[in-house]
């Protein structure tokens, strides 16, 4: 279990279902994330959600290949929580993350909060670890927001 982590939030001009679709389409993360270079879905749950996924980070402050297990506690409208936990990694000793999606306006937009807590296998000062977490969390939220809103504008998804 990772220690207390870092979070970032954004209001995204898209319905929760559209935001959830972008989060669930893990294989497309390299298209919009500046830190994730490759993704391999190793298994899916019976209902089609990615269950066990391998990521390779090559951009940003961490360089690693790691595997996580997902849990999808979401409603049909796209609100709810998507959580993941570390299964295997060379650099990381623990990583827990949560995407929380809610809609303040009956599905017109999405309030997204992303929380990430990680521990590494190498000595790292607490302040430096928090900066790494903050960098990863903030950039992912900003990039996800930009990706989803551009998709909505391009396709007229609302």
C-alpha positions in Angstrom: 0.0 0.0 0.0 1.4 3.4 -1.0 1.6 6.3 1.4 -0.7 9.3 1.4 -0.6 10.7 -2.1 -1.4 13.7 -4.3 -4.6 14.7 -6.1 -5.7 17.1 -8.8 -9.1 18.0 -10.0 -10.7 19.6 -13.1 -14.1 20.3 -14.5 -14.3 18.8 -17.9 -16.8 20.1 -20.5 -18.1 16.6 -21.4 -20.6 14.2 -19.8 -19.2 11.7 -17.4 -19.8 8.8 -19.8 -17.5 10.4 -22.4 -14.8 11.0 -19.8 -15.1 7.5 -18.5 -14.8 6.2 -22.1 -11.5 8.0 -22.4 -10.2 6.6 -19.1 -11.4 3.1 -20.0 -9.7 3.2 -23.4 -6.3 2.6 -21.8 -4.7 1.5 -25.1 -5.1 5.1 -26.4 -3.2 6.7 -23.4 0.0 7.0 -25.5 -1.9 9.3 -27.9 -2.7 11.9 -25.4 -0.4 11.3 -22.4 3.0 12.9 -22.5 4.4 10.3 -20.1 2.9 6.9 -21.2 4.6 5.5 -24.2 3.0 2.0 -24.5 0.1 0.1 -23.0 -0.7 -3.6 -23.1 -4.0 -4.9 -21.8 -3.2 -8.3 -20.3 -6.8 -9.2 -19.3 -10.3 -7.9 -19.3 -13.1 -8.4 -16.8 -16.2 -10.3 -17.9 -18.0 -7.1 -18.6 -15.3 -5.8 -21.0 -13.4 -3.4 -18.7 -9.6 -3.7 -18.7 -8.6 -5.7 -15.6 -4.8 -6.1 -15.7 -2.7 -3.6 -17.7 1.0 -3.0 -18.4 2.2 0.6 -18.9 5.5 1.9 -19.9 6.4 5.4 -18.8 9.2 7.1 -20.7 8.3 10.8 -20.4 8.3 12.8 -17.2 10.2 12.2 -14.0 9.8 8.4 -13.8 10.9 5.8 -16.4 9.5 2.4 -15.7 7.3 -0.5 -16.9 4.7 -1.5 -14.4 1.5 -3.6 -14.2 -1.7 -2.6 -12.4 -5.1 -4.2 -11.6 -8.2 -2.1 -12.2 -11.5 -2.0 -10.3 -14.4 -0.3 -12.1 -17.1 0.9 -9.6 -19.0 3.1 -12.1 -22.7 3.6 -12.9 -24.3 3.6 -16.3 -24.1 7.4 -16.6 -20.3 7.3 -16.1 -20.1 8.6 -12.6 -18.3 6.6 -9.9 -14.7 5.5 -9.3 -12.1 3.7 -11.2 -9.3 2.5 -9.0 -6.0 0.7 -9.7 -3.2 -0.9 -7.7 0.3 -1.9 -8.5 0.9 -5.6 -9.3 4.5 -5.5 -10.6 7.3 -2.9 -11.3 11.0 -2.5 -11.2 11.1 1.0 -9.9 7.8 1.3 -7.9 7.2 -0.6 -4.6 3.6 0.6 -4.3 1.1 2.6 -6.4 -2.6 3.2 -5.8 -4.7 5.5 -7.9 -8.3 6.6 -8.1 -10.3 8.5 -10.8 -13.5 9.9 -9.2 -16.1 11.1 -11.6 -19.2 13.1 -10.7 -21.6 15.5 -12.5 -22.5 18.8 -10.9 -25.1 19.6 -13.6 -27.0 16.4 -14.6 -24.5 15.1 -17.1 -23.5 18.2 -18.9 -20.0 18.3 -17.5 -17.8 16.1 -15.3 -16.0 16.9 -12.1 -12.9 14.7 -12.2 -10.5 14.1 -9.3 -7.4 11.9 -9.8 -5.5 10.7 -6.7 -2.2 8.9 -6.9 0.0 7.6 -4.1 3.3 5.9 -4.9 6.4 4.6 -3.3 9.7 3.8 -5.1 12.3 1.1 -4.6 15.1 3.7 -4.6 15.9 6.2 -1.9 14.0 9.4 -2.5 13.4 12.3 -0.2 9.7 12.8 0.7 9.6 16.3 -0.8 11.0 15.0 -4.1 8.5 12.1 -4.2 5.6 14.5 -3.6 6.9 16.6 -6.5 7.0 13.6 -8.8 3.5 12.6 -7.8 2.2 16.2 -8.3 3.8 16.4 -11.7 2.4 13.0 -12.8 -1.1 13.8 -11.4 -1.4 17.3 -12.7 -0.1 16.6 -16.1 -2.4 13.5 -16.5 -5.5 15.5 -15.5 -4.6 18.4 -17.8 -3.9 16.1 -20.7 -7.0 14.0 -20.2 -9.2 17.2 -20.0 -7.6 18.5 -23.2 -8.1 15.2 -25.0 -11.7 14.7 -24.0 -12.7 18.3 -24.7 -11.0 18.2 -28.1 -12.8 15.0 -28.9 -16.2 16.5 -27.9 -15.5 19.6 -30.0 -14.5 17.5 -33.0 -17.3 15.0 -32.8 -20.0 17.1 -31.3 -20.3 14.6 -28.4 -22.5 16.1 -25.7 
